[in-house]
Structure formats: structure tokens, C-alpha cells
């Protein structure tokens, strides 16, 4: 389904530079949302934006860097004022056998969850 069902809505897609995140960002744009994509690689984000049916903002950010995520959340909050949709589609994997990892390296969901928490708190309470 495409159209304007999300017109006037603001969406952020963390991990929007490729794959599922890119597909989600592009669909949100087709549905009328104002979309910002976040990722580590400027070229991938620019490619996603170039494929969009409407202008799409890009933000380079390593979500494992808590200060960078705080800065990102502040910038997006100042630019857009609010948030309607947050997609946290990033993950960090470890290329090792499970028995070769520690508890610190075997929790791929921790940085994305932390990033989502930081963004939601900044956008909800400012």
C-alpha cells in the first residue's frame, strides 16, 4: 500500500543504510512520512535517500557510541520537534563460535536497545 497514510508523520530508521532498514525507510517515504535514516556509512545512507520517493534526511552515527547517539537525538529533536515512528533495525554481530565469546561480545542487541532508549527519552521528554 502506498499513498499518504503517514503524511505529516516523522520517522527515524536506525540501520536504514541497507537491507531491511532501507526497505522500511523507503516504504515509510512512499506512505508519506518524513524519514530520517541513521547508519554508520554515509555512502549507504545517501544511496537509500537517492532511492526515496521524497526527500530523506541522512545522519551518520555509530550507535555503539552513546555520546554520538545523544547528539543525534538532540539534533533530530531540534530539527523536527517530535517523533511518530522509531525503527531500530540495527544489530551488531560477532563472527566467532559461541564458546569463544564473552558476555560482553555475545550481546548483539545491547547497543541498538541503548540507542533506541536514548532517542525515545530525548524525543519524549524534551
Backbone as ProteinMPNN parsed JSONL, in Angstrom:
{"seq_chain_A": "XXXXXXXXXXXXXXXXXXXXXXXXXXXXXXXXXXXXXXXXXXXXXXXXXXXXXXXXXXXXXXXXXXXXXXXXXXXXXXXXXXXXXXXXXXXXXXXXXXXXXXXXXXXXXXXXXXXXXXXXXXXXXX", "coords_chain_A": {"N_chain_A": [[0.844, -1.176, 0.0], [0.563, 2.174, -0.831], [0.787, 5.754, -0.656], [-0.61, 8.495, 1.11], [-0.942, 7.87, 3.778], [0.683, 8.199, 5.971], [1.231, 10.858, 6.025], [2.644, 13.862, 7.189], [3.746, 12.66, 9.376], [6.617, 11.848, 11.363], [9.462, 9.917, 10.935], [12.138, 7.868, 12.088], [14.696, 5.8, 11.038], [16.857, 3.679, 12.307], [19.706, 2.138, 11.23], [19.211, 2.233, 8.545], [20.618, 2.099, 6.16], [20.869, -0.068, 4.443], [19.543, -3.228, 3.253], [16.913, -4.637, 5.198], [16.325, -2.382, 6.784], [16.668, -0.3, 4.929], [14.596, -0.941, 3.135], [12.363, -0.594, 4.803], [12.579, 2.168, 5.382], [12.242, 3.267, 2.809], [9.636, 2.416, 2.226], [8.183, 3.737, 4.23], [8.599, 6.37, 3.363], [7.27, 6.246, 0.873], [4.728, 5.993, 1.848], [4.234, 8.503, 2.738], [5.531, 9.597, 4.981], [7.868, 11.767, 6.686], [11.141, 11.025, 6.538], [14.054, 10.091, 8.311], [17.154, 8.596, 7.945], [19.475, 6.586, 9.691], [22.808, 5.596, 10.165], [26.054, 3.947, 9.936], [27.521, 4.427, 7.644], [28.054, 6.851, 5.329], [27.83, 6.763, 2.511], [26.114, 4.587, 2.014], [23.79, 5.481, 3.278], [23.256, 7.733, 1.72], [22.705, 6.47, -0.685], [20.341, 5.114, -0.035], [18.689, 7.363, 0.425], [18.697, 8.435, -2.151], [17.096, 6.691, -3.502], [14.6, 7.144, -2.562], [11.16, 8.226, -2.648], [10.627, 10.759, -1.89], [12.2, 13.673, -0.364], [14.791, 12.696, 1.884], [16.289, 12.687, 5.01], [19.654, 12.191, 6.109], [21.749, 10.703, 8.567], [24.83, 10.209, 9.875], [25.928, 7.953, 12.222], [27.386, 6.123, 14.808], [25.947, 3.741, 16.59], [26.978, 2.463, 18.786], [28.341, 4.293, 20.188], [27.594, 6.106, 22.783], [27.539, 8.884, 23.351], [27.505, 9.964, 20.791], [25.01, 9.076, 19.963], [23.366, 10.461, 21.742], [23.876, 13.077, 20.851], [22.899, 12.863, 18.224], [20.154, 12.382, 18.791], [19.481, 14.809, 20.034], [19.943, 16.628, 17.911], [18.093, 15.754, 15.94], [15.723, 16.093, 17.355], [15.707, 18.886, 17.663], [15.557, 19.686, 14.991], [13.155, 18.583, 14.085], [11.268, 18.451, 16.098], [9.474, 16.428, 17.037], [8.554, 12.939, 17.273], [7.147, 10.296, 15.558], [7.434, 7.708, 14.641], [9.741, 5.216, 15.368], [12.153, 3.162, 14.176], [14.239, 0.697, 15.058], [16.537, -0.846, 13.595], [19.052, -2.011, 13.658], [21.903, -4.038, 14.213], [24.508, -5.711, 15.908], [26.81, -8.019, 15.188], [28.8, -10.874, 16.114], [31.527, -12.428, 14.789], [32.264, -15.283, 15.527], [32.743, -18.426, 17.184], [30.329, -19.488, 19.572], [31.341, -20.431, 22.051], [33.738, -19.139, 22.084], [33.341, -16.535, 22.744], [32.76, -13.724, 24.957], [30.618, -12.577, 27.634], [30.347, -9.886, 27.155], [30.781, -9.6, 24.415], [28.863, -11.14, 23.258], [26.32, -10.119, 23.138], [24.441, -9.011, 20.989], [22.22, -7.312, 20.821], [22.358, -5.231, 22.641], [23.657, -2.533, 22.1], [21.821, -1.478, 20.043], [19.397, -1.431, 21.518], [20.053, 0.29, 23.608], [20.552, 2.622, 22.113], [18.005, 3.099, 21.024], [16.576, 3.567, 23.389], [17.843, 5.921, 24.344], [17.173, 7.727, 22.274], [14.327, 7.69, 22.341], [13.827, 8.621, 24.943], [14.896, 11.227, 24.759], [13.3, 12.369, 22.75], [10.732, 12.053, 23.763], [10.584, 13.505, 26.158], [11.596, 16.084, 25.923]], "CA_chain_A": [[0.0, 0.0, 0.0], [1.293, 3.436, -0.869], [-0.097, 6.906, -0.586], [-0.295, 9.497, 2.116], [-1.487, 7.492, 5.084], [1.594, 8.667, 7.015], [1.528, 12.271, 5.761], [2.824, 14.667, 8.387], [4.382, 11.872, 10.435], [8.069, 11.864, 11.321], [10.019, 8.591, 11.216], [13.581, 7.655, 12.11], [15.064, 4.397, 10.852], [18.241, 3.402, 12.675], [20.093, 0.982, 10.424], [18.489, 2.406, 7.285], [21.516, 2.194, 5.018], [20.855, -1.245, 3.571], [18.712, -4.361, 3.645], [15.563, -4.454, 5.736], [16.188, -0.983, 7.197], [16.457, 0.501, 3.714], [13.25, -1.236, 2.632], [11.407, 0.053, 5.706], [12.668, 3.621, 5.164], [11.647, 3.597, 1.51], [8.183, 2.238, 2.316], [7.662, 4.853, 5.024], [8.581, 7.545, 2.479], [6.171, 6.056, -0.093], [3.471, 6.183, 2.569], [4.075, 9.918, 3.04], [6.247, 10.057, 6.178], [9.159, 12.449, 6.596], [12.015, 9.968, 7.036], [15.49, 10.256, 8.523], [17.837, 7.314, 8.091], [20.667, 6.659, 10.522], [23.702, 4.461, 9.994], [27.478, 4.241, 10.08], [28.185, 4.667, 6.364], [27.41, 7.946, 4.597], [27.514, 6.366, 1.132], [24.912, 3.735, 2.033], [22.646, 6.337, 3.607], [22.986, 8.551, 0.531], [22.062, 5.603, -1.675], [18.95, 4.947, 0.402], [17.986, 8.626, 0.171], [18.537, 8.638, -3.597], [16.043, 5.791, -3.971], [13.334, 7.523, -1.934], [10.178, 8.945, -3.455], [10.585, 12.133, -1.385], [13.463, 13.968, 0.323], [15.059, 11.891, 3.067], [17.47, 13.149, 5.736], [20.6, 11.145, 6.489], [22.548, 11.017, 9.75], [25.863, 9.214, 10.156], [26.066, 7.782, 13.663], [27.718, 4.789, 15.303], [25.079, 3.611, 17.759], [27.711, 1.952, 19.944], [28.902, 5.475, 20.838], [26.454, 6.699, 23.485], [27.547, 10.344, 23.178], [27.076, 10.246, 19.415], [23.561, 8.856, 19.921], [22.755, 11.608, 22.423], [23.992, 14.214, 19.929], [21.936, 12.582, 17.153], [18.8, 12.59, 19.31], [19.296, 16.251, 20.228], [19.842, 17.278, 16.595], [16.828, 15.408, 15.29], [14.654, 16.733, 18.128], [15.711, 20.314, 17.328], [15.158, 19.865, 13.598], [11.818, 18.091, 13.769], [10.36, 18.675, 17.201], [8.79, 15.268, 17.579], [8.8, 11.636, 16.675], [5.971, 9.445, 15.483], [7.823, 6.325, 14.358], [11.155, 4.893, 15.533], [12.503, 1.794, 13.794], [15.62, 0.398, 15.434], [16.808, -2.023, 12.784], [20.488, -2.253, 13.574], [22.399, -5.104, 15.084], [25.95, -5.9, 15.866], [27.083, -9.443, 15.333], [30.158, -11.3, 16.409], [31.9, -13.521, 13.903], [33.053, -16.229, 16.315], [31.982, -19.522, 17.788], [29.75, -19.045, 20.833], [32.232, -20.727, 23.177], [34.904, -18.259, 22.001], [32.925, -15.168, 23.051], [32.488, -13.387, 26.35], [29.278, -11.998, 27.782], [30.368, -8.548, 26.573], [30.752, -9.647, 22.954], [27.8, -12.012, 22.752], [25.016, -9.478, 23.314], [24.304, -8.121, 19.835], [21.097, -6.377, 20.873], [22.551, -4.168, 23.63], [23.771, -1.162, 21.557], [20.583, -0.962, 19.449], [18.402, -1.151, 22.556], [20.518, 1.503, 24.276], [20.331, 3.742, 21.196], [16.562, 3.354, 20.967], [16.201, 4.153, 24.673], [18.331, 7.302, 24.357], [16.367, 8.525, 21.343], [12.95, 7.808, 22.823], [13.816, 9.515, 26.104], [15.141, 12.599, 24.316], [12.163, 12.87, 21.989], [9.513, 12.018, 24.559], [10.551, 14.373, 27.323], [12.065, 17.448, 25.664]], "C_chain_A": [[0.887, 1.237, 0.0], [0.298, 4.576, -0.787], [0.347, 7.851, 0.489], [-0.809, 9.139, 3.495], [-0.598, 7.91, 6.246], [1.991, 10.13, 6.815], [1.609, 13.046, 7.07], [3.469, 13.934, 9.541], [5.894, 11.913, 10.25], [8.605, 10.515, 11.766], [11.538, 8.623, 11.196], [13.819, 6.163, 11.973], [16.55, 4.267, 11.162], [18.623, 2.104, 11.978], [19.424, 1.024, 9.064], [19.352, 2.454, 6.043], [21.481, 1.031, 4.057], [19.809, -2.239, 4.068], [17.317, -4.006, 4.108], [15.336, -3.004, 6.157], [15.947, -0.061, 6.024], [15.038, 0.296, 3.197], [12.183, -0.563, 3.493], [11.392, 1.563, 5.466], [11.995, 4.027, 3.863], [10.131, 3.442, 1.534], [7.547, 3.356, 3.135], [7.571, 6.123, 4.18], [7.46, 7.435, 1.45], [4.817, 6.294, 0.556], [3.303, 7.607, 3.094], [4.812, 10.443, 4.254], [7.483, 10.865, 5.797], [10.147, 11.509, 7.272], [13.448, 10.46, 7.188], [16.082, 8.868, 8.687], [19.149, 7.535, 8.826], [21.499, 5.412, 10.275], [25.147, 4.903, 10.101], [28.14, 4.705, 8.791], [27.427, 5.698, 5.535], [26.993, 7.526, 3.196], [26.261, 5.494, 1.078], [23.663, 4.554, 2.341], [22.26, 7.197, 2.412], [22.306, 7.725, -0.553], [20.6, 5.364, -1.313], [18.146, 6.199, 0.074], [17.742, 8.844, -1.315], [17.429, 7.766, -4.179], [14.654, 6.191, -3.481], [12.458, 8.33, -2.873], [10.022, 10.398, -3.02], [11.902, 12.405, -0.656], [13.595, 13.182, 1.628], [16.34, 12.406, 3.716], [18.355, 11.959, 6.097], [21.442, 11.626, 7.668], [23.54, 9.889, 9.977], [26.057, 9.156, 11.663], [26.397, 6.327, 13.967], [26.938, 4.601, 16.596], [25.753, 2.961, 18.955], [28.361, 3.086, 20.734], [27.753, 6.26, 21.478], [26.394, 8.218, 23.308], [27.094, 10.74, 21.777], [25.569, 10.075, 19.284], [22.834, 9.999, 20.62], [22.757, 12.842, 21.518], [22.994, 14.062, 18.775], [20.518, 12.888, 17.619], [18.506, 14.072, 19.505], [19.108, 16.966, 18.893], [18.51, 16.996, 15.923], [15.66, 16.053, 16.026], [14.563, 18.219, 17.794], [15.192, 20.557, 15.917], [13.686, 19.56, 13.37], [10.809, 18.223, 14.893], [9.706, 17.453, 17.795], [9.117, 14.008, 16.816], [7.506, 10.848, 16.693], [6.343, 7.976, 15.35], [9.326, 6.191, 14.56], [11.337, 3.425, 15.192], [13.966, 1.604, 14.155], [15.982, -0.933, 14.793], [18.311, -2.253, 12.627], [20.848, -3.371, 14.537], [23.9, -5.193, 14.91], [26.202, -7.371, 16.128], [28.544, -9.7, 15.624], [30.455, -12.501, 15.537], [32.839, -14.47, 14.641], [32.14, -17.341, 16.805], [31.511, -19.064, 19.168], [30.702, -19.273, 22.0], [33.504, -19.867, 23.173], [34.568, -16.813, 22.356], [32.756, -14.976, 24.547], [31.082, -12.812, 26.437], [29.22, -10.603, 27.172], [30.233, -8.577, 25.055], [29.599, -10.464, 22.407], [26.413, -11.427, 22.953], [24.776, -8.492, 22.184], [23.176, -7.115, 19.937], [21.346, -5.194, 21.801], [22.72, -2.777, 23.035], [22.506, -0.665, 20.866], [19.512, -0.624, 20.482], [18.779, 0.127, 23.292], [20.275, 2.731, 23.408], [18.856, 4.102, 21.123], [16.094, 4.031, 22.248], [16.614, 5.62, 24.74], [17.469, 8.193, 23.47], [14.957, 8.741, 21.86], [12.889, 8.752, 24.013], [14.004, 10.966, 25.688], [13.905, 13.158, 23.613], [10.889, 12.915, 22.809], [9.445, 13.145, 25.588], [11.081, 15.778, 27.104], [10.923, 18.353, 25.27]], "O_chain_A": [[1.853, 1.317, 0.758], [-0.912, 4.356, -0.846], [1.541, 7.995, 0.753], [-1.085, 10.028, 4.3], [-1.06, 7.972, 7.386], [2.985, 10.585, 7.382], [0.754, 12.906, 7.945], [3.717, 14.532, 10.589], [6.392, 12.002, 9.128], [8.253, 10.02, 12.837], [12.146, 9.321, 10.384], [13.227, 5.358, 12.693], [17.397, 4.692, 10.376], [17.94, 1.089, 12.123], [19.105, -0.017, 8.49], [18.866, 2.817, 4.971], [22.017, 1.132, 2.953], [19.267, -2.098, 5.164], [16.628, -3.187, 3.499], [14.263, -2.453, 5.912], [15.125, 0.852, 6.1], [14.356, 1.262, 2.859], [11.21, -0.022, 2.968], [10.326, 2.168, 5.358], [11.261, 5.014, 3.819], [9.417, 4.244, 0.933], [6.488, 3.867, 2.771], [6.592, 6.863, 4.266], [6.77, 8.418, 1.18], [3.874, 6.741, -0.098], [2.344, 7.895, 3.811], [4.73, 11.638, 4.54], [8.064, 10.674, 4.729], [10.006, 11.222, 8.46], [13.985, 11.147, 6.318], [15.582, 8.058, 9.467], [19.841, 8.531, 8.615], [20.965, 4.306, 10.186], [25.436, 6.079, 10.326], [29.209, 5.314, 8.832], [26.304, 5.454, 5.095], [25.911, 7.895, 2.738], [25.435, 5.657, 0.18], [22.609, 4.345, 1.739], [21.076, 7.371, 2.123], [21.43, 8.223, -1.259], [19.725, 5.406, -2.178], [17.054, 6.112, -0.487], [16.702, 9.376, -1.703], [16.885, 8.078, -5.239], [13.65, 5.642, -3.933], [12.942, 9.022, -3.769], [9.361, 11.183, -3.7], [12.645, 11.469, -0.361], [12.628, 13.029, 2.375], [17.364, 12.546, 3.046], [17.863, 10.861, 6.356], [21.8, 12.8, 7.754], [23.149, 8.752, 10.24], [26.316, 10.173, 12.306], [25.76, 5.413, 13.443], [27.245, 5.245, 17.599], [25.165, 2.908, 20.036], [28.876, 2.863, 21.83], [27.032, 6.987, 20.795], [25.311, 8.777, 23.133], [26.386, 11.732, 21.601], [24.918, 10.842, 18.574], [21.797, 10.458, 20.141], [21.76, 13.559, 21.431], [22.325, 15.025, 18.398], [19.766, 13.573, 16.925], [17.415, 14.54, 19.182], [18.222, 17.809, 18.756], [17.873, 17.907, 15.394], [14.707, 16.511, 15.395], [13.464, 18.757, 17.656], [14.47, 21.525, 15.675], [13.038, 20.209, 12.55], [9.606, 18.116, 14.656], [9.405, 17.454, 18.988], [9.865, 14.024, 15.838], [6.847, 10.747, 17.727], [5.655, 7.103, 15.88], [10.102, 6.96, 13.992], [10.754, 2.55, 15.833], [14.835, 2.283, 13.609], [15.763, -2.001, 15.366], [18.771, -2.651, 11.557], [20.17, -3.602, 15.538], [24.461, -4.795, 13.889], [25.84, -7.895, 17.182], [29.404, -8.847, 15.406], [29.713, -13.483, 15.55], [34.049, -14.467, 14.414], [30.918, -17.198, 16.832], [32.223, -18.332, 19.854], [30.853, -18.397, 22.852], [34.258, -19.869, 24.146], [35.44, -15.948, 22.274], [32.627, -15.938, 25.304], [30.434, -12.588, 25.414], [28.16, -10.175, 26.717], [29.633, -7.674, 24.471], [29.38, -10.476, 21.196], [25.426, -12.164, 22.941], [24.888, -7.281, 22.378], [23.176, -6.135, 19.193], [20.592, -4.223, 21.746], [21.977, -1.88, 23.432], [22.131, 0.488, 21.079], [18.799, 0.367, 20.332], [17.916, 0.959, 23.571], [19.84, 3.768, 23.908], [18.498, 5.28, 21.156], [15.299, 4.969, 22.198], [15.822, 6.468, 25.149], [17.082, 9.289, 23.875], [14.447, 9.86, 21.819], [11.995, 9.595, 24.088], [13.33, 11.848, 26.22], [13.512, 14.298, 23.86], [10.035, 13.765, 22.553], [8.369, 13.677, 25.858], [11.023, 16.597, 28.021], [11.135, 19.538, 25.014]]}, "name": "protein", "num_of_chains": 1, "seq": "XXXXXXXXXXXXXXXXXXXXXXXXXXXXXXXXXXXXXXXXXXXXXXXXXXXXXXXXXXXXXXXXXXXXXXXXXXXXXXXXXXXXXXXXXXXXXXXXXXXXXXXXXXXXXXXXXXXXXXXXXXXXXX"}
